[in-house]
Amino acid sequence: MAKNPTKTPAKTTRATQALDKAALRYSLHAYAYDPEAPRTGLQAAEALGVAPGRVLKTLMAAVDGKTVCLLVASDKEVSMKRVAAAFSGKAAAMLKPTDAERLTGYHVGGISPLGQKRVFPTAIDAGSLSDPAAEIHINGGGRGVQIRLTEGDLVAVLAALVVPLT
């Protein structure tokens, strides 16, 4: 997997800029985004021919009123009790889509954990990872754009907690 030096300006996002700044290797993968798909992560996995467990969806939540970022396999659901526990809180709830868009600077269906307007504490579901050298897909900062990189690089660049969230 090589750094993507041939990407066009249309494919450059704040997420790819964050990876370039960190000098990490990744590749971009475009697919036909379906705004009617009930679950964007599953639609991305199918369109790319990737197992749903290898595509992480980005979710934005609040723990005791503080915004956090969550990554979990597209075929799994988070447990709000586990999310609260991961951030030493008492209560967790998903953010409203409009709040997630305002805080991240991305549109729902295109929210990346990288290059958000602000850096939020981030947790990745331990059950969604298998090996630091294994490749994983995350949203690339736009609808229909996925980034493939190693699990180890993702954890490192996000300084993420790896804890059970499902």
N, CA and C of each residue as an Amber inpcrd file, in Angstrom:
protein
   498
   0.8660000  -1.1700000   0.0000000   0.0000000   0.0000000   0.0000000
   0.9070000   1.2250000   0.0000000   0.6930000   2.0870000  -0.9260000
   1.5500000   3.2660000  -1.0450000   0.7730000   4.5270000  -0.7340000
   1.5090000   5.5150000  -0.2970000   0.9090000   6.8330000  -0.1330000
   0.3540000   7.2220000  -1.4890000  -0.6980000   7.9670000  -1.5310000
  -1.3950000   8.2290000  -2.7740000  -0.9730000   9.5770000  -3.3600000
   0.1930000   9.6700000  -4.0240000   0.6580000  10.9560000  -4.5250000
  -0.0970000  11.4220000  -5.7640000  -0.8760000  10.5480000  -6.3960000
  -1.5600000  10.9130000  -7.6250000  -3.0010000  11.3240000  -7.4050000
  -3.4040000  11.4710000  -6.1750000  -4.8060000  11.8280000  -5.9450000
  -5.0840000  13.2230000  -6.5120000  -6.2630000  13.3860000  -7.0390000
  -6.6440000  14.6650000  -7.6170000  -7.0870000  15.6020000  -6.5120000
  -7.0540000  16.9120000  -6.7510000  -7.5030000  17.8410000  -5.7240000
  -8.9130000  17.5380000  -5.2100000  -9.7770000  16.9990000  -6.0750000
 -11.1350000  16.6720000  -5.6460000 -11.1330000  15.5640000  -4.5990000
 -10.0840000  14.7550000  -4.5630000 -10.0050000  13.6600000  -3.6010000
  -9.2360000  14.0490000  -2.3430000  -8.6840000  15.2400000  -2.3140000
  -7.9900000  15.7030000  -1.1230000  -9.0290000  16.2050000  -0.1270000
  -8.9730000  15.6710000   1.0590000  -9.8890000  16.0860000   2.1240000
  -9.0580000  16.4410000   3.3530000  -9.6960000  16.9800000   4.3590000
  -8.9740000  17.2560000   5.6040000  -8.4420000  15.9500000   6.2000000
  -9.1430000  14.8400000   5.9710000  -8.6880000  13.5380000   6.4790000
  -7.4030000  13.1040000   5.7840000  -7.3460000  13.2270000   4.4570000
  -6.1220000  12.8350000   3.7490000  -4.9840000  13.7900000   4.0790000
  -5.2930000  15.0530000   4.2820000  -4.2570000  16.0100000   4.6690000
  -3.6590000  15.6380000   6.0240000  -4.5060000  15.1770000   6.9550000
  -4.0130000  14.7620000   8.2750000  -3.0740000  13.5670000   8.1400000
  -3.4040000  12.6260000   7.2650000  -2.5380000  11.4600000   7.0600000
  -1.2410000  11.8560000   6.3620000  -1.3370000  12.7620000   5.3920000
  -0.1300000  13.2390000   4.7180000   0.7970000  13.9410000   5.7160000
   0.2200000  14.7740000   6.5750000   1.0140000  15.4930000   7.5780000
   1.7090000  14.5140000   8.5290000   1.0090000  13.4160000   8.8590000
   1.5870000  12.4060000   9.7460000   2.5200000  11.4470000   9.0010000
   2.6450000  11.6290000   7.6800000   3.4970000  10.7950000   6.8290000
   3.1360000   9.3140000   6.9180000   1.8300000   9.0410000   6.9300000
   1.3620000   7.6600000   6.9870000   0.9530000   7.1810000   5.6030000
   1.1040000   5.8930000   5.3860000   0.7220000   5.2770000   4.1230000
  -0.7610000   4.9420000   4.1510000  -1.4250000   5.2250000   3.0400000
  -2.8520000   4.9440000   2.9140000  -3.2050000   4.8980000   1.4410000
  -4.3920000   4.4430000   1.1500000  -4.9100000   4.5240000  -0.2120000
  -6.3600000   4.9750000  -0.1390000  -6.7720000   5.6820000  -1.1680000
  -8.1500000   6.1790000  -1.2730000  -8.9620000   5.2490000  -2.1510000
 -10.2330000   5.0850000  -1.7840000 -11.1300000   4.2280000  -2.5480000
 -12.4800000   4.9290000  -2.6630000 -12.8730000   5.2060000  -3.9000000
 -14.1580000   5.8600000  -4.1400000 -15.2090000   4.8060000  -4.4810000
 -16.4480000   5.1100000  -4.1320000 -17.5630000   4.2320000  -4.4750000
 -18.7910000   5.1110000  -4.6790000 -19.8040000   4.5390000  -5.2890000
 -21.0490000   5.2780000  -5.5470000 -21.8560000   5.3310000  -4.2530000
 -21.8210000   6.4640000  -3.5920000 -22.5340000   6.6620000  -2.3360000
 -24.0370000   6.6540000  -2.5960000 -24.7710000   5.9160000  -1.7850000
 -26.2270000   5.8400000  -1.9100000 -26.8490000   6.5470000  -0.7130000
 -27.3890000   7.7600000  -0.9010000 -27.9650000   8.5000000   0.2240000
 -29.1990000   7.8160000   0.8250000 -29.7650000   6.8700000   0.0960000
 -30.9430000   6.1430000   0.5850000 -30.5760000   4.8780000   1.3650000
 -29.3180000   4.5180000   1.3810000 -28.8940000   3.3030000   2.0880000
 -29.2000000   3.4460000   3.5710000 -29.8170000   2.4290000   4.1770000
 -30.1380000   2.5270000   5.6050000 -28.9080000   2.5370000   6.5070000
 -27.8080000   1.9120000   6.0590000 -26.5810000   1.8690000   6.8490000
 -25.3990000   2.1300000   5.9100000 -24.8670000   3.3420000   5.9920000
 -23.8250000   3.8070000   5.0840000 -22.5890000   2.9190000   5.1060000
 -22.1560000   2.4870000   6.2760000 -20.9640000   1.6460000   6.3780000
 -21.1340000   0.3200000   5.6650000 -22.3090000  -0.2860000   5.8040000
 -22.5660000  -1.5500000   5.1130000 -22.6190000  -1.3430000   3.6050000
 -23.1860000  -0.2290000   3.1860000 -23.2520000   0.0760000   1.7580000
 -21.8420000   0.2750000   1.2090000 -20.9810000   0.9570000   1.9520000
 -19.5940000   1.1640000   1.5300000 -18.8700000  -0.1730000   1.4120000
 -19.0410000  -1.0430000   2.3980000 -18.3770000  -2.3450000   2.3770000
 -18.8080000  -3.1440000   1.1470000 -20.0920000  -3.1630000   0.8830000
 -20.6010000  -3.9040000  -0.2680000 -20.0730000  -3.3130000  -1.5730000
 -20.1140000  -2.0030000  -1.6890000 -19.6610000  -1.3400000  -2.9190000
 -18.1710000  -1.5700000  -3.1720000 -17.3830000  -1.6640000  -2.1130000
 -15.9400000  -1.8490000  -2.2560000 -15.5270000  -3.3200000  -2.2830000
 -16.4900000  -4.2210000  -2.0230000 -16.1780000  -5.6380000  -1.9850000
 -15.3290000  -6.0200000  -0.7880000 -15.5800000  -5.3410000   0.3330000
 -14.8200000  -5.5530000   1.5650000 -15.7670000  -6.1190000   2.6250000
 -15.2740000  -6.9940000   3.4750000 -16.0880000  -7.5290000   4.5610000
 -16.5620000  -6.3870000   5.4600000 -17.8240000  -6.4030000   5.9020000
 -18.3420000  -5.3150000   6.7380000 -17.5270000  -5.0590000   8.0020000
 -16.8990000  -6.0850000   8.5340000 -16.0810000  -5.9150000   9.7210000
 -14.7780000  -5.1720000   9.4680000 -14.4210000  -4.9700000   8.2040000
 -13.1940000  -4.2640000   7.8390000 -13.4410000  -2.7980000   7.5020000
 -14.7060000  -2.3770000   7.5650000 -15.0640000  -0.9760000   7.3380000
 -15.5750000  -0.4180000   8.6620000 -14.8590000   0.5540000   9.2040000
 -15.2760000   1.1580000  10.4710000 -16.1300000   2.3850000  10.2010000
 -17.2500000   2.4520000  10.8860000 -18.0840000   3.6460000  10.7980000
 -17.6640000   4.6070000  11.8950000 -17.8090000   5.8890000  11.6130000
 -17.4730000   6.9370000  12.5750000 -18.7650000   7.4450000  13.1860000
 -18.8490000   7.3940000  14.4900000 -20.0250000   7.8680000  15.2170000
 -19.5990000   8.9680000  16.1780000 -20.4560000   9.9400000  16.3400000
 -20.1900000  11.0190000  17.2840000 -21.2040000  10.9200000  18.4210000
 -20.7010000  10.9790000  19.6370000 -21.5570000  10.8280000  20.8160000
 -21.1500000  11.8580000  21.8600000 -21.9230000  11.8920000  22.9280000
 -21.5950000  12.7370000  24.0750000 -21.5900000  11.8540000  25.3140000
 -20.5540000  12.0180000  26.1210000 -20.4600000  11.3240000  27.4030000
 -20.4760000  12.3970000  28.4750000 -21.5020000  12.3750000  29.2960000
 -21.6850000  13.3980000  30.3290000 -21.5670000  14.8040000  29.7350000
 -22.1230000  14.9630000  28.5240000 -22.1540000  16.2630000  27.8590000
 -20.9070000  16.6210000  27.0710000 -19.8870000  15.7680000  27.0780000
 -18.6470000  16.0450000  26.3430000 -18.5920000  15.1940000  25.0790000
 -18.2830000  15.8270000  23.9570000 -18.2670000  15.1450000  22.6670000
 -17.1010000  14.1700000  22.5610000 -17.4090000  12.9820000  22.0160000
 -16.4030000  11.9570000  21.7640000 -16.6340000  11.3710000  20.3710000
 -15.5980000  10.7710000  19.8310000 -15.6490000  10.1270000  18.5250000
 -15.4810000   8.6260000  18.7380000 -16.2860000   7.8400000  18.0260000
 -16.2550000   6.3860000  18.1580000 -16.0650000   5.7440000  16.8020000
 -15.2900000   4.6750000  16.7530000 -15.1570000   3.8890000  15.5310000
 -15.5000000   2.4490000  15.8570000 -16.3760000   1.8920000  15.0330000
 -16.8400000   0.5310000  15.2470000 -17.1150000  -0.1000000  13.8900000
 -16.9350000  -1.4160000  13.7930000 -17.1990000  -2.1230000  12.5350000
 -18.6110000  -1.8070000  12.0550000 -18.7460000  -1.6710000  10.7380000
 -20.0180000  -1.2360000  10.1630000 -21.1640000  -2.2090000  10.4140000
 -20.8520000  -3.4380000  10.7780000 -21.9150000  -4.4210000  11.0270000
 -22.2100000  -4.6050000  12.5150000 -21.7150000  -3.6980000  13.3500000
 -21.9460000  -3.8010000  14.8000000 -22.6300000  -2.5460000  15.3280000
 -23.2050000  -2.6650000  16.5000000 -23.8700000  -1.5400000  17.1700000
 -23.1520000  -1.2620000  18.4870000 -23.0320000   0.0200000  18.8330000
 -22.3640000   0.3710000  20.0840000 -23.3130000   0.2170000  21.2680000
 -22.7310000  -0.0390000  22.4150000 -23.4540000  -0.0740000  23.6810000
 -23.1800000   1.2510000  24.3880000 -24.2100000   2.0050000  24.6640000
 -24.0190000   3.3060000  25.3140000 -23.4160000   3.1410000  26.7110000
 -23.7050000   2.0370000  27.3820000 -23.0880000   1.7860000  28.6890000
 -21.5760000   1.6220000  28.5400000 -21.1590000   0.9030000  27.5070000
 -19.7230000   0.7100000  27.2800000 -19.0460000   2.0000000  26.8340000
 -19.7550000   2.8070000  26.0510000 -19.1980000   4.0940000  25.6310000
 -18.9630000   4.9740000  26.8520000 -19.9570000   5.0640000  27.7330000
 -19.8000000   5.8710000  28.9490000 -18.6230000   5.3550000  29.7770000
 -18.5330000   4.0450000  29.9400000 -17.4590000   3.4620000  30.7350000
 -16.0900000   3.7390000  30.1030000 -16.0100000   3.6970000  28.7830000
 -14.7330000   3.9170000  28.0870000 -14.1530000   5.2920000  28.3900000
 -15.0490000   6.2730000  28.6140000 -14.6010000   7.6390000  28.8800000
 -14.8410000   8.0430000  30.3380000 -14.9500000   7.0430000  31.2180000
 -15.1370000   7.2540000  32.6600000 -16.3170000   8.1680000  32.9570000
 -17.4060000   7.9500000  32.2260000 -18.6030000   8.7600000  32.4230000
 -19.7580000   7.9450000  32.9490000 -20.8520000   8.6440000  33.1910000
 -22.0510000   7.9900000  33.7140000 -23.0900000   7.7340000  32.6350000
 -23.1880000   8.6540000  31.6510000 -24.2110000   8.5210000  30.6270000
 -23.6630000   8.9100000  29.2670000 -24.1000000   8.1770000  28.2450000
 -23.6780000   8.4640000  26.8720000 -24.9010000   8.4670000  25.9690000
 -24.8330000   9.2990000  24.9410000 -25.9090000   9.3700000  23.9500000
 -25.3120000   9.7900000  22.6160000 -25.9160000   9.3170000  21.5450000
 -25.4750000   9.7180000  20.2100000 -25.8100000  11.1830000  19.9910000
 -24.9490000  11.8920000  19.2510000 -25.2390000  13.2820000  18.8950000
 -26.2960000  13.3130000  17.7970000 -27.0580000  14.3830000  17.7520000
 -27.9780000  14.5910000  16.6430000 -27.1270000  14.8280000  15.3940000
 -27.6120000  14.4020000  14.2210000 -26.8300000  14.5950000  12.9920000
 -26.3870000  16.0460000  12.7650000 -27.2570000  16.9960000  13.0410000
 -26.8830000  18.4060000  12.8270000 -25.7540000  18.8240000  13.7560000
 -25.7630000  18.3280000  14.9860000 -24.6780000  18.6370000  15.9250000
 -23.3760000  17.9800000  15.4840000 -23.4490000  16.7240000  15.0190000
 -22.2530000  16.0280000  14.5470000 -21.6420000  16.7730000  13.3610000
 -22.4730000  17.2540000  12.4500000 -21.9720000  17.9910000  11.2910000
 -21.3310000  19.3080000  11.7040000 -21.9830000  20.0200000  12.6090000
 -21.4660000  21.3170000  13.0590000 -20.1260000  21.1550000  13.7760000
 -20.0030000  20.1420000  14.6000000 -18.7890000  19.9610000  15.3970000
 -17.6170000  19.3900000  14.6040000 -17.9120000  18.5320000  13.6220000
 -16.8270000  17.8920000  12.8660000 -16.4510000  18.6450000  11.6010000
 -17.4050000  19.3810000  11.0400000 -17.1600000  20.0430000   9.7630000
 -17.4040000  19.1320000   8.5750000 -17.9040000  17.9430000   8.8250000
 -18.2220000  16.9800000   7.7710000 -19.7380000  16.7630000   7.7220000
 -20.2080000  16.2580000   6.5820000 -21.6190000  15.8980000   6.4460000
 -21.8200000  14.4530000   6.8860000 -22.9640000  14.1590000   7.4930000
 -23.3030000  12.7870000   7.8660000 -23.1990000  11.9230000   6.6090000
 -22.6000000  10.7560000   6.7470000 -22.3230000   9.8910000   5.6140000
 -20.9250000  10.1170000   5.0880000 -20.2680000  11.1730000   5.5850000
 -18.9120000  11.5010000   5.1650000 -18.0530000  11.9420000   6.3330000
 -18.4750000  11.5940000   7.5590000 -17.7080000  12.0010000   8.7410000
 -16.5070000  11.0730000   8.9180000 -15.3430000  11.6790000   8.9080000
 -14.1040000  10.9480000   9.1460000 -13.6410000  11.2310000  10.5680000
 -12.9450000  10.2870000  11.1850000 -12.3660000  10.5750000  12.5000000
 -11.1390000  11.4760000  12.3800000 -10.6430000  11.6490000  11.1600000
  -9.4460000  12.4570000  10.8980000  -9.8440000  13.8200000  10.3470000
  -9.1140000  14.8520000  10.7410000  -9.3250000  16.1730000  10.1600000
 -10.6080000  16.8640000  10.5890000 -11.1440000  16.4870000  11.7350000
 -12.3360000  17.1700000  12.2330000 -11.9660000  18.5840000  12.6670000
 -12.9630000  19.4530000  12.7830000 -12.7180000  20.8470000  13.1840000
 -11.9440000  20.9310000  14.4890000 -12.2750000  20.0510000  15.4160000
 -11.5860000  19.9760000  16.7070000 -11.1830000  18.5260000  16.9380000
 -10.2140000  18.3240000  17.7890000  -9.8110000  16.9690000  18.1480000
 -10.6580000  16.5360000  19.3430000 -11.3600000  15.4320000  19.1710000
 -12.1940000  14.8930000  20.2420000 -11.5790000  13.5930000  20.7400000
 -11.7580000  13.2930000  22.0260000 -11.3110000  11.9880000  22.5130000
 -11.9460000  10.9050000  21.6360000 -11.1440000   9.9190000  21.2640000
 -11.6010000   8.9000000  20.3200000 -11.3800000   7.5130000  20.8880000
 -12.3580000   6.6400000  20.6490000 -12.2440000   5.2380000  21.0410000
 -12.5980000   4.3650000  19.8510000 -11.8420000   3.2860000  19.7080000
 -12.1020000   2.2930000  18.6700000 -12.5050000   1.0050000  19.3750000
 -13.5600000   0.3810000  18.8770000 -14.0330000  -0.8710000  19.4630000
 -12.9590000  -1.9510000  19.3300000 -12.5450000  -2.5130000  20.4570000
 -11.5030000  -3.5390000  20.4640000 -11.9070000  -4.7460000  19.6240000
 -13.1860000  -5.0760000  19.6160000 -13.6610000  -6.2180000  18.8380000
 -13.6700000  -5.9640000  17.3410000 -13.4490000  -4.7230000  16.9290000
 -13.4230000  -4.3890000  15.5010000 -12.0140000  -4.4150000  14.9220000
 -11.0300000  -4.6370000  15.7850000  -9.6400000  -4.6920000  15.3470000
  -9.1260000  -6.1170000  15.4800000  -8.1860000  -6.4900000  14.5990000
  -7.6740000  -7.8600000  14.6610000  -6.1570000  -7.9320000  14.8020000
  -5.4410000  -7.0030000  14.1270000  -3.9860000  -7.0660000  14.0910000
  -3.4790000  -5.6900000  13.6670000  -2.4950000  -5.1180000  14.3620000
  -2.0040000  -3.7900000  13.9870000  -1.5660000  -3.6630000  12.5280000
  -1.1370000  -4.7680000  11.9040000  -0.7000000  -4.7200000  10.5130000
  -1.8490000  -4.9290000   9.5230000  -3.0160000  -5.3210000  10.0280000
  -4.1710000  -5.5660000   9.1520000  -4.7160000  -4.2490000   8.6180000
  -5.2380000  -4.3090000   7.4030000  -5.8010000  -3.1060000   6.7980000
  -7.2740000  -2.9500000   7.1590000  -7.6570000  -1.7030000   7.2820000
  -9.0110000  -1.3380000   7.6810000  -9.4320000  -0.1470000   6.8280000
 -10.7300000   0.0320000   6.6570000 -11.2470000   1.1890000   5.9230000
 -11.9750000   2.1150000   6.8810000 -11.7710000   3.4230000   6.6800000
 -12.5120000   4.4400000   7.4250000 -13.0100000   5.4810000   6.4260000
 -13.9510000   6.2870000   6.8490000 -14.4410000   7.3270000   5.9540000
 -13.3190000   8.3090000   5.6520000 -13.2460000   8.7330000   4.4020000
 -12.1850000   9.6150000   3.9550000 -12.5090000  11.0870000   4.0340000
 -13.6370000  11.4380000   4.6380000 -13.9790000  12.8480000   4.7770000
 -14.9290000  13.3500000   3.7080000 -15.5730000  12.4380000   3.0290000
 -16.5680000  12.8000000   2.0250000 -17.4490000  11.6010000   1.7400000
 -18.6530000  11.8580000   1.3080000 -19.5470000  10.7650000   0.9590000
 -18.9850000  10.0460000  -0.2620000 -18.8570000   8.7300000  -0.1520000
 -18.3350000   7.9400000  -1.2550000 -16.8240000   7.8550000  -1.3020000
 -16.1440000   8.2180000  -0.2150000 -14.6820000   8.1620000  -0.1630000
 -14.2700000   7.3910000   1.0900000 -13.4880000   6.3400000   0.8910000
 -12.9520000   5.5580000   1.9990000 -11.4370000   5.5840000   1.9420000
 -10.8220000   5.5390000   3.1110000  -9.3650000   5.4660000   3.2410000
  -9.0300000   4.0840000   3.7770000  -8.0480000   3.4250000   3.1400000
  -7.5490000   2.1470000   3.6440000  -6.1750000   2.3980000   4.2480000
  -5.9910000   1.9560000   5.4910000  -4.7160000   2.0680000   6.1870000
  -4.6270000   0.9500000   7.2010000  -3.4850000   0.8150000   7.8480000
  -3.3650000  -0.2640000   8.8280000  -4.0330000   0.1400000  10.1390000
  -4.4670000  -0.8740000  10.8570000  -5.0860000  -0.6390000  12.1660000
  -4.1220000   0.0890000  13.0920000  -2.8700000  -0.3200000  13.0910000
  -1.8720000   0.3010000  13.9690000  -1.6940000   1.7790000  13.6690000
  -1.6420000   2.1300000  12.3780000  -1.5070000   3.5380000  12.0130000
  -2.7460000   4.3320000  12.4230000  -3.9270000   3.7330000  12.2670000
  -5.1600000   4.4190000  12.6530000  -5.1670000   4.7150000  14.1500000
  -4.8540000   3.7250000  14.9540000  -4.8300000   3.9070000  16.4100000
  -3.8150000   4.9890000  16.7750000  -2.6500000   4.9440000  16.1490000
  -1.5880000   5.9010000  16.4840000  -1.9580000   7.3220000  16.0790000
  -2.4330000   7.5230000  14.8570000  -2.7090000   8.8820000  14.3830000
  -3.8620000   9.5210000  15.1560000  -4.7880000   8.6960000  15.6410000
  -5.9120000   9.2280000  16.4140000  -5.6190000   9.2810000  17.9180000
  -4.5170000   8.6870000  18.3490000  -4.2390000   8.5330000  19.7790000
  -5.4850000   7.9700000  20.4660000  -6.0340000   6.9400000  19.8470000
  -7.3140000   6.3910000  20.2680000  -7.1970000   5.3600000  21.3780000
  -8.2230000   5.3380000  22.2110000  -8.4000000   4.2480000  23.1610000
  -8.8860000   3.0470000  22.3620000  -8.4460000   1.8680000  22.7090000
  -8.9640000   0.6430000  22.0990000  -9.6420000  -0.1210000  23.2260000
 -10.9650000  -0.0820000  23.2230000 -11.7610000  -0.6490000  24.3220000
 -13.0280000  -1.2950000  23.7560000 -13.6520000  -2.1920000  24.5160000
 -14.9110000  -2.7690000  24.0510000 -16.0120000  -1.7000000  24.0120000
 -16.6400000  -1.5540000  22.8500000 -17.7370000  -0.5840000  22.6950000
 -19.0260000  -1.2500000  22.2610000 -18.9680000  -2.5370000  21.8620000
 -20.1620000  -3.2220000  21.3560000 -20.6270000  -4.2750000  22.3200000
